[in-house]
Amino acid sequence: MWQGGIYVFLLVNDYAGAGWCLFFIGSCEFIAIAWIYGKDRFWNHVQQMMQKSLRTPWITFCWKYAGPGASMVSR
């Protein structure tokens, strides 16, 4: 078989799966969910999937402000 698997893995691990690339993708997900799609609409869909009503302002605050802020500080 081919012996290049570890080289491809290391290439992806070093350049595509870590560092600024992963930070950028995570930041885009925070922005897309909380600001573009809407935290309230997303929360309603989560409740529909869980079949529970867990209305807490802390979770929506974390999605919109604490999550993106913590990811920017940790980098």
SVG drawing of the C-alpha trace seen along z (x, -y; Angstrom):
<svg xmlns="http://www.w3.org/2000/svg" viewBox="-40 -40 46 42">
<polyline fill="none" stroke="black" stroke-width="0.4" points="0.0,0.0 0.9,-3.6 3.2,-5.0 2.2,-8.7 -0.6,-8.6 1.4,-10.0 2.8,-12.8 -0.7,-13.9 -1.8,-13.6 1.1,-15.8 0.5,-18.3 -3.2,-18.7 -2.4,-18.6 0.3,-21.3 -1.3,-23.7 -5.0,-23.2 -6.2,-21.8 -4.4,-24.0 -3.6,-27.6 -5.1,-30.5 -7.1,-28.4 -9.0,-26.7 -9.5,-30.0 -10.9,-31.6 -13.4,-28.8 -14.5,-28.8 -15.0,-32.6 -17.0,-32.3 -19.2,-29.7 -19.8,-32.0 -20.7,-34.9 -22.9,-32.8 -24.9,-31.2 -25.3,-34.2 -25.4,-37.2 -26.5,-36.1 -28.8,-33.1 -30.0,-34.5 -29.5,-33.2 -33.2,-33.0 -34.0,-31.0 -31.1,-28.7 -32.2,-28.2 -35.7,-27.4 -34.3,-24.7 -32.2,-23.3 -35.3,-23.1 -37.2,-21.3 -34.5,-18.7 -34.2,-18.2 -38.0,-18.3 -37.5,-20.4 -38.0,-24.0 -34.8,-25.3 -35.0,-29.0 -32.0,-30.5 -30.5,-33.9 -27.0,-32.7 -26.8,-30.2 -27.8,-32.9 -25.4,-35.3 -22.6,-32.8 -23.4,-32.1 -23.5,-35.8 -20.8,-37.4 -18.8,-35.1 -18.0,-32.5 -16.5,-34.8 -14.8,-36.9 -13.2,-33.8 -12.0,-32.5 -10.3,-35.8 -8.6,-36.1 -7.4,-32.5 -5.5,-33.0"/>
</svg>
